[in-house]
Amino acid sequence: MSALTGGCLCGRVRYRVEARPDNPHFCTCRQCQLASGAPVVAWVDFPAASFVFDGPGGSPSWHRSSARTERGFCPACGTSLAARDDGSASISVTLATLDDPAVATPVRTSFPDSAPPWLRLDLPGETEGRS
C-alpha cells in the first residue's frame, strides 16, 4: 500500500501514514461537536506506529478533551486533525483532512443519541466511542 497523506487548512501541520484505514465512522458526541463546530465529524483510525507528523509546523497542539482523550489541532489555523485515547495503539484522524478523503467510507455512527434531531446519517449507531 502506498502512503496516505493529509494535513490542515494552512498546510503547516502535515501527516503521513503507511497503513490501511480502519474503523471509518461518524461521531456525533458533544465533544466532537464542540471541537469541530459541526454536528458530526468523520473519523478514521490508523496504527500510531505507522503515523508521523511531517509538515513544517511539526506536530499539532494537543488538548485534553476528556479524562481519556486528547485532540490534536493546528496551532496556526485551528484545523481539528486527530485524536488519541490514553493507552491506545491507534490514532484517529479526521477523515476530511486526508488529501484523498475518499479512501475510507464511514460505516457506522458513534453516539447517535447526541446528534441533533434534524441530522440524518442513515448508518447503524452505537453508544461506545470517544467522548
C-alpha positions as CSV (number, residue, x, y, z in Angstrom):
1,M,0.0,0.0,0.0
2,S,1.3,3.5,-0.8
3,A,1.4,6.1,1.9
4,L,-1.6,8.3,2.7
5,T,-1.1,11.9,3.4
6,G,-3.1,14.8,4.8
7,G,-2.9,18.0,6.8
8,C,-4.5,21.2,8.0
9,L,-6.1,24.1,6.1
10,C,-2.9,26.3,6.2
11,G,-0.5,23.4,5.4
12,R,1.7,23.8,8.5
13,V,0.8,20.5,10.1
14,R,1.0,17.6,7.7
15,Y,1.0,13.9,8.3
16,R,1.9,10.7,6.5
17,V,0.7,7.1,7.3
18,E,1.7,3.8,5.8
19,A,-1.2,1.6,6.8
20,R,-4.7,0.8,5.7
21,P,-7.5,2.9,7.2
22,D,-9.6,1.2,9.9
23,N,-12.9,1.9,11.6
24,P,-14.2,4.8,9.5
25,H,-17.1,6.3,11.3
26,F,-19.1,9.4,12.0
27,C,-19.2,10.7,15.6
28,T,-21.9,13.0,16.9
29,C,-20.8,13.2,20.6
30,R,-20.8,16.6,22.2
31,Q,-17.0,16.7,22.4
32,C,-16.6,16.2,18.7
33,Q,-19.4,18.8,18.0
34,L,-17.7,21.4,20.2
35,A,-14.2,20.7,19.0
36,S,-15.2,21.0,15.3
37,G,-18.1,23.4,15.4
38,A,-20.1,20.9,13.4
39,P,-22.9,18.4,14.3
40,V,-20.8,15.4,13.1
41,V,-17.2,14.5,12.5
42,A,-15.9,11.7,10.2
43,W,-13.0,9.8,11.7
44,V,-10.7,7.0,10.6
45,D,-8.1,5.1,12.6
46,F,-4.5,4.1,11.9
47,P,-1.9,2.3,13.9
48,A,0.1,5.0,15.8
49,A,3.4,3.3,14.9
50,S,2.7,3.8,11.2
51,F,1.8,7.5,11.6
52,V,4.1,10.6,11.5
53,F,3.5,14.3,11.5
54,D,6.0,15.6,8.9
55,G,4.9,19.1,7.9
56,P,6.9,22.4,8.5
57,G,4.8,23.1,11.7
58,G,5.7,19.7,13.2
59,S,3.1,18.0,15.5
60,P,-0.2,19.6,16.3
61,S,-1.0,21.1,19.6
62,W,-2.8,18.7,21.9
63,H,-5.8,19.5,24.1
64,R,-7.2,17.1,26.7
65,S,-10.9,16.9,25.9
66,S,-11.9,14.2,28.3
67,A,-10.5,12.0,31.0
68,R,-9.1,9.6,28.4
69,T,-8.8,11.5,25.1
70,E,-6.8,14.3,23.7
71,R,-7.3,16.1,20.4
72,G,-4.7,17.5,18.0
73,F,-5.3,20.7,16.1
74,C,-3.1,23.1,14.1
75,P,-2.0,26.0,16.3
76,A,-1.9,28.3,13.3
77,C,-5.3,27.7,11.6
78,G,-7.2,25.7,14.2
79,T,-8.0,22.7,12.0
80,S,-9.1,19.6,14.0
81,L,-6.7,16.9,12.8
82,A,-6.5,14.0,15.2
83,A,-7.5,12.4,18.5
84,R,-5.8,9.7,20.6
85,D,-7.0,7.8,23.6
86,D,-4.7,7.1,26.5
87,G,-3.1,3.7,26.1
88,S,-4.4,3.1,22.6
89,A,-2.1,1.8,19.9
90,S,-4.0,3.8,17.3
91,I,-4.6,7.4,16.3
92,S,-7.8,8.7,14.9
93,V,-7.7,11.3,12.1
94,T,-10.5,13.5,10.9
95,L,-11.3,11.9,7.5
96,A,-11.7,15.2,5.7
97,T,-8.0,16.2,6.5
98,L,-6.7,13.3,4.3
99,D,-5.5,14.5,0.9
100,D,-7.9,11.9,-0.5
101,P,-10.8,11.6,1.9
102,A,-12.4,9.0,-0.4
103,V,-10.0,6.3,0.8
104,A,-12.5,5.3,3.5
105,T,-16.3,5.5,3.8
106,P,-17.9,5.7,7.3
107,V,-19.9,2.6,8.1
108,R,-21.4,3.5,11.5
109,T,-22.1,6.3,13.9
110,S,-20.8,6.7,17.4
111,F,-23.0,8.4,20.0
112,P,-26.1,8.7,17.7
113,D,-28.2,9.9,20.7
114,S,-26.1,13.1,20.8
115,A,-26.9,14.0,17.2
116,P,-29.3,17.0,16.6
117,P,-32.8,15.6,15.8
118,W,-32.6,17.1,12.2
119,L,-29.4,15.2,11.3
120,R,-29.9,12.0,9.3
121,L,-26.9,9.8,8.8
122,D,-28.7,6.5,7.9
123,L,-25.9,4.4,9.4
124,P,-26.0,1.9,12.2
125,G,-25.5,3.6,15.6
126,E,-23.6,2.5,18.7
127,T,-23.0,4.1,22.1
128,E,-19.3,3.2,22.5
129,G,-16.6,5.5,21.3
130,R,-14.7,8.7,22.0
131,S,-16.2,11.4,24.1
